[in-house]
Amino acid sequence: MSPLRVVFFGTAELACASLSALLESSAFTVAAIVTQPDRPKGRNLHPQPSAVKVLATGKPIPLLQPERARNEKFVQALREFKPDLMIVVAYGQILPGTLLELPRFGCLNVHASLLPKYRGAAPIQWSILNDERETGVTIMKMDEGLDTGDLLASQSTPITPADNAQTLQNRLARIGAGLLVKTVQEYVAGEVVPRKQPQTGASYARKINKDDGRLDWTQPARSLWNRAC
C-alpha cells in the first residue's frame, strides 16, 4: 500500500509528538503542515512561532499559516496537495465543511480527553482542576461541531497525585501519537468502524483565564494544588 498523503494541522506543543510520529512512519507522507500565524508573546510582545512551526522549520515540507482556515485561497491551496487524510491536533480553529470534505478519508482529530467528556480548548487543565482520577486520548472523525464527531479509538491513563498540566500533557501527547499511527492505518483498511458519541456525559472545557488561577485559601489543600497546577 502506498503511503497516505497527509496534511497536518497543529499549533500547540501537544501536537508535536503526533507530527513527529507521522514524519517517522513509512506509512505516511506529510504533504503540508498548517499552523497558526506567529503571535505576540512575552514581555515585549514580539511575534513568536508556534511549537509546531519550530518543529517544522528546516524540513522540506510546505508550511502554511493562514489567519483563518475558512479563507478560500487557503482552501484552494490545500486542494492542490490532494490529501488522502487531514489530521488535526491542538490547532486552535474549527475547520469548515469545505475542508472536512476535501480528503477522501476525511479529517481525524487527536483530542486530549475521553470524549464526550471535556470537549473544547482546555481538557487537560479542567481534568486536573476537577480532580479527575482518569483521563485519556480520543481519535475522532471530525464534523463541523466542537469535538462532536464519531469516535474511532481511545486510550485512558490515570491522573496521579503528582501530575500537573505539563506532565499530563507530555504523557497524553505520547499516548496520542502512538494511538494515532495505529488507528489511522486500521481505519483506512476498514478495520475500525466510526461510532457515534454517547449523548450522555458530555461536558465542555473552556479556555483557562486568570481568574481560574486565583487561590481561595479556605479550600482544601488538594483543591489548591489542582488550581496551582
C-alpha positions in Angstrom: 0.0 0.0 0.0 1.3 3.4 -0.9 1.9 5.9 1.9 -1.1 8.1 2.8 -0.7 11.7 1.8 -1.5 13.7 5.0 -2.0 17.4 5.6 -1.3 18.0 9.3 -2.9 20.8 11.3 -1.4 21.7 14.7 -0.2 24.6 16.8 0.4 23.8 20.5 3.1 21.7 22.0 0.6 18.8 22.4 0.6 18.4 18.6 4.4 17.9 18.2 4.5 14.2 19.2 1.8 13.3 16.7 3.5 15.2 13.9 6.9 13.6 14.7 5.2 10.1 14.7 3.8 10.8 11.2 7.1 12.1 9.9 8.9 9.0 11.2 6.4 6.4 9.9 6.8 4.9 6.4 3.0 4.6 6.2 2.6 8.4 5.8 3.8 11.2 3.6 3.2 14.6 5.2 2.4 16.8 2.2 1.9 20.0 4.1 1.9 21.4 7.7 -0.6 24.0 8.8 -0.2 26.1 11.9 -1.5 29.3 13.4 0.3 32.6 12.4 3.1 33.8 14.7 1.5 35.5 17.7 2.9 38.3 20.1 4.2 36.7 23.3 6.5 37.6 26.2 7.2 40.9 27.9 8.0 42.7 24.6 5.1 41.1 22.7 7.4 40.0 19.8 5.7 37.6 17.3 6.7 34.0 18.3 6.3 30.9 16.2 4.1 28.1 17.4 5.6 24.9 18.7 4.6 23.1 15.5 6.3 25.7 13.4 9.5 25.3 15.4 9.4 21.6 14.8 8.6 22.0 11.1 11.3 24.6 10.3 14.1 23.3 8.2 12.0 20.3 6.9 11.4 20.1 3.1 7.6 20.3 3.7 5.4 23.3 2.8 4.3 25.2 5.9 1.1 27.2 5.8 0.0 29.8 8.3 -3.5 31.1 7.3 -5.1 33.7 9.6 -8.4 31.9 9.0 -8.9 28.3 7.9 -12.1 29.4 6.1 -10.1 31.6 3.7 -10.9 30.4 0.1 -7.4 30.9 -1.2 -6.2 28.6 1.6 -8.8 26.0 0.9 -7.8 26.1 -2.8 -4.1 25.7 -1.8 -5.0 22.6 0.2 -6.9 21.1 -2.7 -3.7 21.2 -4.8 -2.0 18.9 -2.2 -4.6 16.2 -2.9 -4.5 14.8 0.6 -5.8 11.3 1.4 -6.4 12.5 5.0 -6.1 15.5 7.2 -5.1 15.2 10.8 -5.7 17.9 13.4 -4.1 18.1 16.8 -4.5 21.2 19.0 -4.8 23.5 16.0 -7.0 26.2 17.6 -9.6 26.7 14.9 -12.8 24.8 13.9 -12.4 23.7 10.3 -15.2 24.5 7.8 -17.1 21.8 6.0 -15.3 22.7 2.7 -12.1 21.4 4.3 -13.6 18.4 6.1 -14.9 17.1 2.9 -11.7 17.6 0.9 -9.7 14.4 1.7 -11.1 11.0 0.6 -10.7 9.6 4.2 -11.9 12.7 5.9 -10.3 14.6 8.8 -9.2 13.0 12.1 -8.6 14.7 15.4 -6.5 13.8 18.3 -8.3 15.1 21.4 -6.8 15.0 25.0 -9.8 13.7 26.8 -12.1 10.7 26.8 -14.9 12.1 24.7 -17.6 13.2 25.1 -16.2 14.5 28.4 -14.2 17.7 28.2 -14.9 18.8 24.6 -13.2 22.1 23.9 -10.0 24.0 24.3 -8.6 23.0 27.7 -9.4 19.4 28.6 -6.1 18.7 30.4 -6.4 21.7 32.7 -10.0 21.1 33.6 -9.5 17.4 34.3 -6.9 18.5 36.9 -9.0 21.4 38.2 -11.9 19.0 38.7 -9.6 16.4 40.5 -10.4 13.7 38.0 -8.7 10.3 38.6 -8.5 9.4 34.9 -8.3 11.0 31.5 -7.1 9.9 28.1 -6.9 10.5 24.4 -9.6 10.1 21.8 -9.2 9.7 18.0 -12.2 11.2 16.4 -13.5 11.7 12.8 -14.2 15.4 12.6 -17.5 17.1 11.8 -18.4 20.8 11.9 -19.3 20.7 15.7 -16.9 21.3 18.6 -15.4 17.8 19.2 -18.7 16.1 18.4 -17.6 13.8 15.6 -17.7 10.0 15.5 -15.2 8.1 17.7 -12.6 5.8 16.3 -10.4 4.9 19.3 -9.5 5.9 22.8 -6.9 5.1 25.4 -7.1 6.0 29.1 -4.4 6.9 31.6 -4.6 7.6 35.4 -4.0 11.1 36.7 -1.6 10.6 39.6 -1.4 12.9 42.7 1.9 14.2 41.5 0.7 15.2 38.0 0.4 18.8 36.8 -0.7 20.1 33.5 2.7 19.8 31.9 3.4 16.2 33.0 -0.1 15.1 32.0 0.2 16.9 28.6 3.5 15.2 27.9 2.1 11.8 28.7 -1.1 12.4 26.6 1.0 13.6 23.7 2.9 10.4 23.7 -0.2 8.2 24.0 -2.0 10.2 21.3 0.9 9.9 18.8 1.1 6.1 19.2 -2.7 5.7 19.1 -2.9 7.9 16.0 -0.5 6.0 13.9 -2.1 2.7 14.8 -5.7 3.9 14.4 -5.3 5.6 11.1 -3.9 2.5 9.4 -6.8 0.4 10.8 -9.4 3.0 9.9 -8.1 3.2 6.3 -8.1 -0.6 6.0 -11.7 -0.7 7.1 -10.9 -2.4 10.4 -12.3 0.4 12.5 -16.0 1.5 12.2 -16.7 5.0 13.4 -19.3 5.1 16.2 -21.5 8.0 17.4 -20.5 9.7 20.7 -22.8 8.9 23.6 -25.5 11.5 24.2 -24.9 11.4 28.0 -21.8 12.5 29.9 -20.8 15.4 27.5 -19.1 18.4 29.1 -17.2 21.5 27.8 -13.7 22.5 28.8 -13.5 26.3 28.0 -10.2 28.2 27.8 -8.5 28.9 31.1 -8.4 32.5 32.2 -6.6 34.4 35.0 -9.4 34.1 37.5 -9.2 30.3 37.2 -5.7 30.6 38.8 -6.8 32.5 41.9 -6.4 30.6 45.1 -9.1 30.5 47.8 -7.2 29.6 50.9 -10.3 28.4 52.6 -10.4 25.4 50.1 -8.8 22.0 50.9 -5.1 21.5 50.1 -5.9 19.2 47.2 -8.1 21.8 45.5 -5.3 24.4 45.9 -2.8 22.1 44.4 -5.0 21.3 41.4 -5.6 25.1 40.8 -1.9 25.9 41.0 -1.0 23.1 38.5 
